Amino acid sequence: MSRMHLPLSVVTALMGGAALAEVPRVAVDIAPVHSLVARVMEGVGSPYLIVQSGASPHEYSLRPSEATALQEADVVFWVSPELTPWLGDAIETLATNASVSELLEADGTIELEFREGALFEAHEHGENEHGENGHEEHADDDEHAEHDAHEGHDHGGHDPHAWLSPQNAATWLNVIAGQLSAADPENAGAYFANAAAGQEEIDALIGEVTAVLEPVRGGQFIVFHDAYQYFENAFDFPASGAISISDASDPSPARISEIQHRISGEGITCVMSEPQFNRGIVAAVLDGMEADTAVLDPLGSDLEPGPTLYPQLIRNLASTLAECL
């Protein structure tokens, strides 16, 4: 017999009373984090996604429905103001009754410094777990000075693309379960059980992605903008450089020249674009170069939002790199 045809009392008993619990209204900034929250809430409720698929989180205008979701939220999860500088004011103004979690600040989160300059060196920066003192310092070199001279991008704080570390995702599942349980104690068991199951899935995902990347380990590639170092560090698979230091600004001619010299000088075979940004810039970089191009998507724009988006996003990054290299 289908559950939908069971008497309400039986359904309630089967769900341990969860059907009667008032599920918190939850708003989440970007699709990968929304996926982690949806995994923790699976079988209990569904979170609301603020930044819609295909949009850049760095610059975004709230639609009325998204503003309403923040206004009605009991719990809000977001990465950090470095990723969505516009969202901090919106949360402060609209989500006045919500419990707000900034995940980049969560205990146990691996944080990485922004890299400077167009070209990267492997293992340029070390990891730092939130709450510990000391970060590895940036190299004081000509690239740093040139970056300051022509990029005009403020790199205060840490690189916010921290969801691309599966280790961070596993940590955040527990943080999410804790925050939801504080707002909804009746469903705490379900939240923590889902988080534990999600962590097991991420452990398996790390093994799967490592196997996909192993045959092309050592291959060199250029990314569109410097968004992937958490993924690079997690799988010891470093990029050689980024066309743009930020997806909010076009690269200077000097930066494009640096990238082209590295492509030709080191025989780099793959240059990545992103679905949200101008592919003409990648075409300019590849002009006269013997390198392939492919699309890396750090947000999973072409994936259906929900609990399976996060693991599929990480798989897609690995498979795209493996195919291009």
Backbone hydrogen bonds, N-H to C=O, Kabsch-Sander energy under -0.5 kcal/mol:
donor,donor_aa,acceptor,acceptor_aa,energy
5,H,2,S,-1.9
6,L,3,R,-2.0
10,V,7,P,-0.6
11,V,7,P,-2.2
12,T,8,L,-2.7
13,A,9,S,-1.9
14,L,10,V,-2.7
15,M,11,V,-1.9
16,G,13,A,-1.4
17,G,12,T,-2.6
18,A,15,M,-1.8
20,L,17,G,-1.6
21,A,17,G,-0.6
21,A,18,A,-0.8
23,V,21,A,-1.0
26,V,24,P,-0.6
27,A,75,V,-2.3
28,V,48,Y,-2.8
29,D,77,F,-1.7
34,H,30,I,-2.8
35,S,31,A,-2.3
36,L,32,P,-1.4
37,V,33,V,-2.4
38,A,34,H,-2.9
39,R,35,S,-2.0
40,V,36,L,-1.8
41,M,37,V,-2.2
42,E,38,A,-0.5
42,E,39,R,-0.7
44,V,41,M,-2.9
45,G,41,M,-2.3
48,Y,26,V,-3.1
50,I,28,V,-2.9
50,I,48,Y,-0.5
51,V,29,D,-2.8
52,Q,50,I,-0.8
55,A,52,Q,-1.8
62,L,60,Y,-0.6
66,E,63,R,-0.5
67,A,63,R,-2.4
68,T,64,P,-2.4
69,A,65,S,-1.9
70,L,66,E,-1.9
71,Q,67,A,-2.3
72,E,68,T,-2.2
73,A,69,A,-0.6
73,A,70,L,-0.7
74,D,25,R,-3.1
75,V,25,R,-2.0
76,V,99,S,-2.8
77,F,27,A,-2.3
78,W,101,S,-2.4
83,L,80,S,-0.8
84,T,80,S,-2.0
87,L,84,T,-1.6
88,G,84,T,-0.7
90,A,86,W,-1.1
91,I,87,L,-2.8
92,E,88,G,-2.4
93,T,89,D,-2.4
94,L,90,A,-3.0
95,A,90,A,-0.6
95,A,91,I,-1.2
96,T,94,L,-1.5
98,A,95,A,-1.2
99,S,74,D,-2.8
100,V,98,A,-0.6
101,S,76,V,-2.9
102,E,100,V,-0.5
103,L,78,W,-2.8
103,L,101,S,-0.8
104,L,79,V,-2.2
105,E,102,E,-1.5
106,A,103,L,-1.6
108,G,130,H,-0.8
109,T,106,A,-1.9
111,E,128,N,-3.2
114,F,157,G,-0.5
120,F,240,S,-2.3
124,E,121,E,-1.3
128,N,111,E,-1.0
130,H,109,T,-2.4
132,E,129,E,-2.2
141,D,139,A,-1.4
145,A,141,D,-1.6
146,E,142,D,-2.7
147,H,143,E,-2.6
148,D,144,H,-2.2
149,A,145,A,-1.8
150,H,146,E,-2.0
151,E,147,H,-2.6
152,G,147,H,-0.7
155,H,153,H,-0.6
159,D,112,L,-2.4
162,A,160,P,-1.7
164,L,161,H,-1.5
165,S,162,A,-1.6
168,N,165,S,-0.5
169,A,165,S,-2.1
170,A,166,P,-2.4
171,T,167,Q,-2.1
172,W,168,N,-3.1
173,L,169,A,-1.8
174,N,170,A,-1.0
174,N,171,T,-0.5
175,V,171,T,-1.7
176,I,172,W,-3.3
177,A,173,L,-2.2
178,G,174,N,-2.3
179,Q,175,V,-2.3
180,L,176,I,-2.7
181,S,177,A,-2.3
182,A,178,G,-1.8
183,A,179,Q,-1.5
184,D,180,L,-1.8
187,N,184,D,-1.6
188,A,185,P,-1.6
191,Y,187,N,-2.3
192,F,188,A,-2.6
193,A,189,G,-2.1
194,N,190,A,-2.5
195,A,191,Y,-2.3
196,A,192,F,-2.3
197,A,193,A,-2.3
198,G,194,N,-2.7
199,Q,195,A,-2.2
200,E,196,A,-1.9
201,E,197,A,-2.0
202,I,198,G,-2.0
203,D,199,Q,-2.3
204,A,200,E,-2.1
205,L,201,E,-2.2
206,I,202,I,-2.5
207,G,203,D,-1.5
208,E,204,A,-2.3
209,V,205,L,-2.9
210,T,206,I,-2.3
211,A,207,G,-1.8
212,V,208,E,-1.7
213,L,209,V,-2.3
214,E,210,T,-1.6
216,V,213,L,-1.4
217,R,214,E,-1.4
219,G,216,V,-2.3
222,I,270,C,-2.2
223,V,241,G,-2.4
226,D,244,S,-1.2
227,A,225,H,-2.4
232,E,228,Y,-2.7
233,N,229,Q,-2.7
234,A,230,Y,-2.1
235,F,231,F,-1.8
236,D,232,E,-0.5
236,D,233,N,-0.6
237,F,232,E,-2.4
240,S,221,F,-3.1
241,G,221,F,-0.6
242,A,118,A,-2.1
243,I,223,V,-2.3
244,S,224,F,-2.7
249,S,246,S,-1.3
256,I,252,S,-2.3
257,S,253,P,-2.3
258,E,254,A,-2.0
259,I,255,R,-2.3
260,Q,256,I,-2.6
261,H,257,S,-2.3
262,R,258,E,-1.9
263,I,259,I,-2.5
264,S,260,Q,-2.5
265,G,261,H,-2.7
266,E,262,R,-2.3
267,G,263,I,-0.6
268,I,263,I,-1.4
269,T,220,Q,-0.9
270,C,220,Q,-0.8
271,V,292,D,-2.5
272,M,222,I,-3.3
273,S,294,A,-2.8
277,F,274,E,-1.2
281,I,278,N,-1.0
282,V,278,N,-0.6
283,A,279,R,-2.2
284,A,280,G,-2.0
285,V,281,I,-2.0
286,L,282,V,-2.3
287,D,283,A,-0.7
287,D,284,A,-0.6
289,M,286,L,-2.8
291,A,289,M,-0.9
292,D,269,T,-3.0
294,A,271,V,-1.1
296,L,273,S,-2.6
296,L,294,A,-0.6
300,G,297,D,-0.5
303,L,300,G,-1.8
309,L,306,G,-1.6
310,Y,306,G,-0.5
312,Q,308,T,-1.6
313,L,309,L,-2.6
314,I,310,Y,-2.0
315,R,311,P,-2.2
316,N,312,Q,-2.6
317,L,313,L,-2.0
318,A,314,I,-1.9
319,S,315,R,-2.8
320,T,316,N,-2.5
321,L,317,L,-2.1
322,A,318,A,-2.6
323,E,319,S,-2.3
324,C,320,T,-2.1
325,L,321,L,-2.5
